[in-house]
Amino acid sequence: MKEERKKRLHDTVQGWVNYYKLADMKSLVTKLDQWTRRRMRMVTWKRWKRIRTRFYWLKKLGIDKRKAWEWANIRKGYWRTSGSHILARTLTNELFRRARYISFLEYYLSVRS
């Protein structure tokens, strides 16, 4: 499922950027990239459905034990949590880059130059 999602995102980004590459759309691509990263954080948080699972992954991603337990028990919705500092500190853009998720902005800049 994860690989399928990654493949669909890659195909969508590549197709969309190649279609509109002649337009000057750097600001639009930046906003799309931010939204996509937030959506990926939301999907990941939703996949970690149980408190125990969230606690485990937050600890594994470098959050101290006390804070990880506090954040794992948050009662906010998935979308609201995905925009919070909790996931911004743990599920960073660099983490997604290492996992080989394609970025709208990086691909757009590579095609434009």
SEDO-510100 format. One record per residue (C-alpha): residue in one letter; residue number from 1; x, y, z. Coordinates in nm, 2 decimals. Layout:
(node "A", NUM, (X, Y, Z))
...
This chain:
(node "M", 1, (0.00, 0.00, 0.00))
(node "K", 2, (0.28, 0.24, 0.09))
(node "E", 3, (0.47, 0.17, -0.23))
(node "E", 4, (0.15, 0.21, -0.43))
(node "R", 5, (0.09, 0.55, -0.27))
(node "K", 6, (0.45, 0.65, -0.34))
(node "K", 7, (0.41, 0.54, -0.71))
(node "R", 8, (0.08, 0.73, -0.76))
(node "L", 9, (0.23, 1.04, -0.60))
(node "H", 10, (0.54, 1.02, -0.82))
(node "D", 11, (0.33, 0.97, -1.14))
(node "T", 12, (0.10, 1.26, -1.05))
(node "V", 13, (0.38, 1.50, -0.97))
(node "Q", 14, (0.57, 1.41, -1.28))
(node "G", 15, (0.27, 1.43, -1.51))
(node "W", 16, (0.14, 1.75, -1.36))
(node "V", 17, (0.47, 1.93, -1.36))
(node "N", 18, (0.56, 1.82, -1.71))
(node "Y", 19, (0.23, 1.94, -1.84))
(node "Y", 20, (0.26, 2.28, -1.69))
(node "K", 21, (0.63, 2.33, -1.70))
(node "L", 22, (0.62, 2.62, -1.94))
(node "A", 23, (0.42, 2.83, -1.69))
(node "D", 24, (0.59, 3.03, -1.42))
(node "M", 25, (0.43, 2.86, -1.12))
(node "K", 26, (0.70, 2.84, -0.85))
(node "S", 27, (0.47, 2.98, -0.58))
(node "L", 28, (0.19, 2.75, -0.67))
(node "V", 29, (0.42, 2.45, -0.67))
(node "T", 30, (0.55, 2.56, -0.33))
(node "K", 31, (0.20, 2.57, -0.19))
(node "L", 32, (0.12, 2.23, -0.34))
(node "D", 33, (0.43, 2.08, -0.20))
(node "Q", 34, (0.35, 2.21, 0.15))
(node "W", 35, (0.00, 2.07, 0.13))
(node "T", 36, (0.13, 1.73, 0.00))
(node "R", 37, (0.37, 1.71, 0.29))
(node "R", 38, (0.10, 1.79, 0.54))
(node "R", 39, (-0.13, 1.53, 0.38))
(node "M", 40, (0.15, 1.27, 0.40))
(node "R", 41, (0.20, 1.35, 0.77))
(node "M", 42, (-0.18, 1.31, 0.82))
(node "V", 43, (-0.18, 0.97, 0.65))
(node "T", 44, (0.11, 0.86, 0.86))
(node "W", 45, (-0.05, 0.97, 1.18))
(node "K", 46, (-0.37, 0.80, 1.09))
(node "R", 47, (-0.18, 0.48, 1.01))
(node "W", 48, (-0.04, 0.49, 1.36))
(node "K", 49, (-0.39, 0.45, 1.49))
(node "R", 50, (-0.32, 0.33, 1.85))
(node "I", 51, (-0.16, 0.53, 2.12))
(node "R", 52, (0.10, 0.27, 2.18))
(node "T", 53, (0.20, 0.27, 1.82))
(node "R", 54, (0.22, 0.65, 1.81))
(node "F", 55, (0.43, 0.65, 2.13))
(node "Y", 56, (0.67, 0.39, 1.98))
(node "W", 57, (0.72, 0.58, 1.66))
(node "L", 58, (0.76, 0.92, 1.82))
(node "K", 59, (1.03, 0.77, 2.05))
(node "K", 60, (1.20, 0.60, 1.76))
(node "L", 61, (1.20, 0.94, 1.57))
(node "G", 62, (1.39, 1.11, 1.85))
(node "I", 63, (1.13, 1.25, 2.09))
(node "D", 64, (1.20, 1.20, 2.46))
(node "K", 65, (0.98, 0.95, 2.64))
(node "R", 66, (0.77, 1.20, 2.84))
(node "K", 67, (0.69, 1.42, 2.54))
(node "A", 68, (0.63, 1.12, 2.32))
(node "W", 69, (0.37, 0.99, 2.56))
(node "E", 70, (0.20, 1.33, 2.59))
(node "W", 71, (0.19, 1.38, 2.21))
(node "A", 72, (0.07, 1.02, 2.15))
(node "N", 73, (-0.23, 1.09, 2.37))
(node "I", 74, (-0.34, 1.41, 2.18))
(node "R", 75, (-0.71, 1.43, 2.11))
(node "K", 76, (-0.70, 1.66, 1.81))
(node "G", 77, (-0.82, 1.55, 1.47))
(node "Y", 78, (-0.58, 1.40, 1.21))
(node "W", 79, (-0.56, 1.71, 0.99))
(node "R", 80, (-0.51, 1.95, 1.28))
(node "T", 81, (-0.23, 1.73, 1.42))
(node "S", 82, (-0.06, 1.70, 1.09))
(node "G", 83, (-0.01, 2.08, 1.09))
(node "S", 84, (0.12, 2.09, 1.44))
(node "H", 85, (0.48, 2.11, 1.56))
(node "I", 86, (0.45, 1.75, 1.68))
(node "L", 87, (0.47, 1.60, 1.34))
(node "A", 88, (0.68, 1.88, 1.19))
(node "R", 89, (0.96, 1.79, 1.43))
(node "T", 90, (0.93, 1.41, 1.37))
(node "L", 91, (0.82, 1.36, 1.01))
(node "T", 92, (1.05, 1.62, 0.85))
(node "N", 93, (1.08, 1.69, 0.48))
(node "E", 94, (1.43, 1.53, 0.50))
(node "L", 95, (1.27, 1.21, 0.62))
(node "F", 96, (1.04, 1.21, 0.32))
(node "R", 97, (1.33, 1.29, 0.09))
(node "R", 98, (1.53, 0.99, 0.23))
(node "A", 99, (1.22, 0.77, 0.18))
(node "R", 100, (1.23, 0.88, -0.18))
(node "Y", 101, (0.90, 1.07, -0.20))
(node "I", 102, (0.91, 1.31, -0.48))
(node "S", 103, (0.87, 1.68, -0.42))
(node "F", 104, (0.67, 1.91, -0.64))
(node "L", 105, (0.92, 2.20, -0.60))
(node "E", 106, (1.24, 2.00, -0.65))
(node "Y", 107, (1.10, 1.82, -0.96))
(node "Y", 108, (0.97, 2.15, -1.10))
(node "L", 109, (1.31, 2.32, -1.06))
(node "S", 110, (1.49, 2.02, -1.22))
(node "V", 111, (1.26, 2.03, -1.52))
(node "R", 112, (1.28, 2.41, -1.56))
(node "S", 113, (1.66, 2.44, -1.56))
